[in-house]
Amino acid sequence: MDSGSHDLHIPLKRYFGHASFRPNQREIVEAILSRRDVFAALPTGGGKSLCYQLPAMLCEGLTVVVSPLIALMKDQVDGAARLGIPATFLNSSLTPEESRDRWKAVAGGRLRLLYLSPERIANEAFRRGLGRIGLSFIAVDEAHCVSEWGHEFRPDYRALGSLRKEFPDVPIAAFTATATRQVQNDVVTLLGLNRPLVVRASFNRPEIFYRVVEKTDEQSQIVAFVSGRNGAPGIVYRTTRNDSELTARSLSARGIRALPYHAGLSDDTRRETQEKFLRNEVQVVVATIAFGMGIDKADVRWIVHGDLPRSVEGYYQETGRAARDGRPGDTVLFYGRKDIAKIRWHIGKIESALERERAQGRLREILHYVESSACRRRVLLAHFDEVFAGGCGACDVCAGELPMEDFTVQARMILSAAVRTGECFGLHHLADVLVGTVTDKVRDRGHDALPTFGVGSNHDRDFWLSLARDLVESGYLVRGEGKLAGFRLSAEGNLLLKGRMSFLARRRRNGAVRPEHGEGPTDREREELFASLREARRAAAASQGVPAFVVFSDRSLHEIASLRPTTVDELISCYGVGERKAARYGDMVLRVVHAFLAGSGRRDATD
């Protein structure tokens, strides 16, 4: 289909209830409609699913979506059906009879969207069947799983490399919410994408507050944090099954509705926990890292990491499950030296030298993030090759929560070592010089004879590496040209070395977590109407046996509470309200609004 022949805003409003596209969505949809390959890195909450669901309704033939998230498939299919998009899925959760019936519907041309697990599409006979049906395009979700450099590499995804050979004329669109440039290049190569449209949206989530706190007693710290959330839903991530169970019991003992979620529980128990969380019957899920990938819940208000994550990508993806509705979200990461020792022990058990090296690199990166004195957002985005100036105001560093200390003298030692070694070495070599470690490189270059050699022996090597990284993040040290180039002083670095500036960095000590962050004062009447709308939504969802967000998202209810529509046309102008939702739930919403206006003695401002 020629995208220019279609006003995309008409089907956008009809099916999704949106008056306009989010950033990058239209460009991606138009590329797919023009039969062009796509690689799209969009942050969590960036509207990936619309990018393939909308063209699925506008293209001839069947659209296939490959996804590893079995739990998400059912939610996506149910949501698509409510939008008027005929869809189904095929994965291991179905009985043979159910699979046969669904395949008949696919083969009969009665569906537009088919979700598949990577294992299913890896079957050669199944792919031949798809070829006979005729495909409009193939969408690969969670595409970072293709790459061995990604934090969630899945061997089954490697088989997707055969899709290009078997379907040479079918466009392939790869989507991910977390990918470094290296992973991006790997995905494009392995999927055989041909001159794709490459979209890298900003990974910045300004609505999320980032905080890192050293552990003292993590159970008490987690309970204190969650107790200050005023009943808002959230996820606590723990490393082990035992910690997941223990934390859930600790929260329950304080009257907080919490359930554990991990691989040791039965499929039925995990499914029941997910459903309770989606229906707000449970406030907190305490989970291992497997939870959340398949949960389409937009009103998660906060995320806690009770242990140090294994990678920056994993941490970013998990924190990204908060605030998908665009309203403020809070996160906190608790970590301690035992976490580091535990991860290093597991790394030591990895047999493959290459995999062991990659895991060590991921540990260094996450340690750099938690120990940095620079803006959290700046460090996080830099990992994805995105430049951010800092001063976000929405992290513990920028909000002034961290105790700072004057490290001007120590910073000048690092800068002096950089100058005396020729401004062409990495941070590890500078740390060796300062501590006084005679490595081969130090001895061969005569750096053990420098005045700075051993001048910092009163601190360990990790201290100097951490402080040197702070200097890099703050712009006093900059890397030279080339991947292996060393660090040189910037103009500010020279001023600091000459004593014309001072340098503050965070003091390494335990911190406290503020009980609340985010939303500020609200209009009482708007909140009262929102509460009434939410109760009506809960009743409607319960009567239909669906999660509340399927009826309306919190963002839609907040906008309805602000605009107070009194007619169907006014209701459709609200966020996320299309013709289908207005037809199904419009009477319910308008009754609540009219009752509220009558009770308050006020008319809507639009009258």
Long-range contacts (C-beta under 8 A, 24 or more apart in sequence): 1-33, 1-58, 1-59, 1-60, 2-33, 2-34, 3-29, 3-30, 3-33, 3-34, 6-33, 6-58, 8-54, 11-54, 11-57, 11-58, 12-54, 13-572, 13-578, 13-579, 14-84, 14-578, 14-579, 14-580, 15-53, 15-54, 15-57, 15-83, 15-84, 15-85, 15-578, 15-580, 16-50, 16-54, 16-83, 16-576, 16-578, 17-572, 17-575, 17-576, 17-577, 17-578, 17-579, 17-581, 18-575, 18-576, 18-578, 19-573, 21-47, 22-46, 22-47, 22-50, 23-201, 24-199, 24-201, 25-50, 25-51, 27-197, 27-199, 28-173, 28-197, 28-199, 29-54, 29-55, 31-173, 31-197, 32-59, 32-137, 32-171, 32-173, 33-58, 33-59, 35-137, 35-171, 36-171, 36-195, 36-196, 36-197, 37-171, 37-172, 37-173, 37-193, 37-194, 37-195, 37-196, 37-197, 38-171, 38-172, 38-173, 38-174, 38-193, 38-196, 38-197, 38-198, 38-199, 39-143, 39-173, 39-174, 39-184, 39-187, 39-188, 39-193, 39-196, 39-197, 39-198, 39-199, 40-173, 40-174, 40-175, 40-176, 40-197, 40-198, 40-199, 40-201, 41-176, 41-177, 41-178, 41-179, 41-184, 41-199, 41-200, 41-201, 41-203, 42-175, 42-176, 42-177, 42-199, 42-201, 43-177, 43-201, 43-202, 43-203, 43-204, 43-205, 43-320, 44-177, 44-205, 44-317, 44-320, 44-321, 44-324, 45-205, 45-298, 45-320, 45-323, 45-324, 45-325, 45-326, 46-177, 46-201, 48-141, 48-175, 48-177, 49-76, 51-139, 51-173, 51-175, 52-113, 52-137, 52-139, 52-173, 52-175, 53-80, 53-83, 53-85, 53-113, 55-136, 55-137, 56-85, 56-87, 56-112, 56-113, 56-136, 57-85, 57-112, 59-136, 59-137, 60-136, 61-133, 61-134, 61-135, 61-136, 62-106, 62-109, 62-111, 62-112, 62-113, 62-114, 62-130, 62-133, 62-134, 62-135, 62-136, 63-112, 63-113, 63-114, 63-135, 63-136, 63-137, 63-138, 63-139, 64-114, 64-116, 64-121, 64-130, 64-135, 64-137, 64-138, 64-139, 65-113, 65-114, 65-115, 65-116, 65-138, 65-139, 65-140, 65-141, 66-116, 66-117, 66-118, 66-121, 66-138, 66-139, 66-140, 66-141, 66-160, 67-115, 67-116, 67-117, 67-141, 67-142, 68-117, 68-118, 68-141, 68-142, 68-145, 68-154, 68-156, 68-157, 68-293, 69-141, 69-142, 69-293, 69-294, 70-117, 70-294, 71-271, 71-274, 71-293, 71-294, 71-295, 72-293, 72-294, 72-295, 72-296, 73-115, 73-117, 73-294, 75-294, 75-295, 75-296, 75-547, 76-115, 76-296, 77-113, 77-115, 78-546, 78-550, 79-296, 79-550, 80-113, 82-550, 82-580, 82-581, 83-578, 83-580, 84-580, 85-112, 85-113, 86-110, 86-111, 86-112, 86-113, 87-111, 87-112, 87-113, 87-114, 87-115, 88-113, 88-114, 88-115, 89-114, 89-115, 89-116, 90-114, 90-115, 90-116, 90-117, 90-120, 91-115, 91-116, 91-117, 91-119, 91-120, 92-117, 92-119, 103-129, 106-133, 107-133, 109-133, 117-156, 118-145, 118-154, 118-156, 118-157, 118-159, 118-160, 119-156, 121-159, 121-160, 121-163, 122-156, 122-159, 122-160, 127-162, 127-163, 127-166, 130-167, 131-166, 131-167, 135-167, 135-170, 136-170, 137-170, 137-171, 137-172, 137-173, 138-163, 138-167, 138-170, 138-171, 138-172, 138-173, 139-172, 139-173, 139-174, 139-175, 140-172, 140-173, 140-174, 140-175, 140-191, 141-175, 141-176, 142-175, 142-176, 142-177, 142-293, 143-174, 143-175, 143-176, 143-179, 143-187, 143-191, 144-176, 144-178, 144-179, 144-183, 144-187, 144-313, 146-174, 146-186, 146-187, 146-190, 146-191, 147-179, 147-182, 147-183, 147-186, 147-187, 147-190, 148-186, 149-180, 149-182, 149-183, 149-186, 149-358, 150-179, 150-183, 150-186, 150-313, 151-178, 151-310, 151-311, 151-313, 151-314, 151-362, 152-313, 152-314, 158-190, 160-190, 160-191, 161-190, 161-191, 161-192, 163-191, 163-192, 164-191, 164-192, 164-193, 164-194, 165-192, 177-317, 177-320, 178-203, 178-313, 178-316, 178-317, 178-320, 178-384, 179-313, 179-384, 180-313, 180-383, 180-384, 180-385, 181-385, 202-381, 202-386, 203-316, 203-380, 203-381, 203-384, 203-386, 204-377, 204-381, 204-386, 204-388, 205-319, 205-320, 205-323, 205-329, 206-392, 206-394, 207-323, 207-326, 207-327, 207-328, 207-329, 208-319, 208-320, 208-322, 208-323, 208-328, 208-329, 208-330, 208-331, 208-394, 209-328, 209-329, 209-330, 209-331, 209-394, 209-395, 209-399, 209-517, 209-518, 210-319, 210-331, 210-333, 210-376, 210-377, 210-380, 210-394, 210-395, 210-396, 211-330, 211-331, 211-332, 211-333, 211-376, 211-395, 211-396, 211-401, 211-513, 212-332, 212-333, 212-335, 212-369, 212-370, 212-376, 212-396, 213-332, 213-333, 213-334, 213-335, 213-396, 213-510, 213-511, 213-512, 213-513, 214-334, 214-335, 214-336, 214-508, 214-509, 214-510, 214-511, 215-334, 215-335, 215-336, 215-338, 215-339, 215-510, 216-510, 218-306, 218-307, 218-334, 218-336, 219-246, 219-247, 219-250, 221-334, 221-513, 222-247, 222-250, 222-251, 222-304, 222-306, 222-334, 223-250, 223-251, 223-254, 223-256, 224-513, 224-515, 225-302, 225-304, 225-332, 225-513, 225-515, 226-251, 226-256, 226-258, 226-284, 226-302, 226-304, 227-254, 227-256, 227-515, 228-513, 228-514, 228-515, 228-516, 229-283, 229-301, 229-302, 229-330, 229-516, 230-516, 231-283, 232-283, 232-301, 232-302, 233-277, 233-280, 233-283, 233-284, 233-297, 233-299, 233-300, 233-301, 234-283, 234-284, 234-300, 234-301, 234-302, 234-303, 234-304, 234-322, 235-284, 235-285, 235-286, 235-287, 235-291, 235-292, 235-300, 235-302, 235-303, 235-304, 235-318, 235-321, 235-322, 236-284, 236-285, 236-286, 236-287, 236-303, 236-304, 236-306, 237-287, 237-288, 237-289, 237-291, 237-303, 237-304, 237-305, 237-306, 237-307, 237-309, 237-318, 238-286, 238-287, 238-288, 238-306, 238-307, 239-288, 239-306, 239-307, 239-339, 239-342, 240-288, 241-288, 243-306, 243-307, 244-286, 244-287, 244-288, 245-286, 247-286, 247-306, 248-284, 248-286, 251-284, 251-286, 256-283, 256-284, 257-281, 257-282, 257-283, 257-284, 258-282, 258-283, 258-284, 258-285, 258-286, 259-284, 259-285, 259-286, 260-285, 260-286, 260-287, 261-285, 261-286, 261-287, 261-288, 261-290, 261-291, 262-287, 262-288, 262-290, 262-291, 263-288, 263-290, 275-547, 278-547, 278-548, 278-549, 279-541, 279-542, 279-547, 279-548, 280-538, 280-548, 289-314, 289-318, 292-318, 292-321, 293-317, 295-321, 296-549, 297-321, 297-324, 297-547, 297-549, 298-324, 298-325, 298-549, 298-553, 298-554, 298-555, 299-324, 299-325, 299-327, 299-549, 299-553, 299-554, 300-324, 300-329, 301-327, 301-328, 301-329, 301-330, 301-518, 302-329, 302-330, 302-331, 302-332, 303-329, 303-330, 303-331, 303-332, 304-331, 304-332, 304-333, 304-334, 305-331, 305-332, 305-333, 305-334, 305-335, 306-334, 307-334, 307-335, 307-339, 308-333, 308-335, 308-336, 308-339, 308-340, 308-343, 308-366, 308-367, 308-370, 309-333, 309-366, 310-343, 310-359, 310-362, 310-363, 310-366, 311-362, 311-365, 311-366, 312-362, 312-365, 312-366, 312-369, 312-380, 312-383, 313-383, 315-366, 315-369, 316-380, 316-383, 316-384, 325-553, 325-554, 325-555, 326-555, 327-518, 327-519, 327-554, 327-555, 327-558, 328-517, 328-518, 328-519, 329-518, 330-517, 330-518, 332-513, 333-370, 335-370, 340-367, 368-469, 371-466, 371-469, 371-508, 372-397, 372-466, 372-469, 372-470, 372-473, 373-397, 373-402, 373-404, 373-470, 373-473, 373-474, 373-504, 373-505, 373-506, 374-470, 374-473, 374-474, 375-473, 378-473, 379-473, 382-473, 396-511, 397-506, 401-511, 401-512, 401-514, 402-506, 402-507, 402-511, 403-506, 403-507, 403-509, 403-511, 404-504, 404-505, 404-506, 404-507, 405-504, 405-505, 405-506, 405-507, 406-502, 406-503, 406-504, 407-467, 407-470, 407-503, 407-504, 407-505, 408-496, 408-501, 408-502, 408-503, 410-456, 410-459, 410-464, 410-467, 411-467, 411-471, 411-476, 411-496, 411-503, 411-505, 412-496, 412-497, 412-499, 413-452, 413-455, 413-456, 414-464, 414-467, 414-468, 414-471, 414-477, 415-471, 415-476, 415-477, 415-489, 415-493, 415-496, 415-497, 416-452, 416-497, 417-450, 417-452, 418-477, 418-486, 418-487, 418-488, 418-489, 419-489, 419-497, 420-447, 420-450, 420-451, 420-452, 421-445, 421-447, 421-450, 422-486, 423-480, 423-486, 423-487, 423-488, 423-489, 424-480, 424-485, 424-486, 424-488, 425-486, 425-487, 426-486, 426-487, 427-465, 427-468, 427-469, 427-472, 427-487, 428-465, 429-486, 430-464, 430-468, 430-487, 431-461, 431-464, 431-465, 431-468, 432-461, 434-459, 434-464, 435-459, 435-460, 435-461, 435-464, 437-461, 467-505, 470-505, 471-503, 474-503, 476-503, 525-600, 525-602, 526-558, 526-561, 526-562, 527-561, 528-596, 529-560, 529-561, 529-564, 529-592, 529-593, 529-596, 530-557, 530-558, 530-561, 532-592, 532-595, 532-596, 533-557, 533-560, 533-561, 533-589, 533-592, 533-593, 536-588, 536-589, 536-592, 540-585, 540-588, 551-585, 552-576, 552-577, 552-581, 552-585, 552-589, 560-589, 560-593, 563-604, 563-606, 564-593, 564-596, 564-597, 564-604, 564-605, 564-606, 565-589, 565-590, 565-593, 565-604, 565-606, 566-590, 566-593, 566-594, 566-597, 566-604, 566-606, 566-607, 570-606
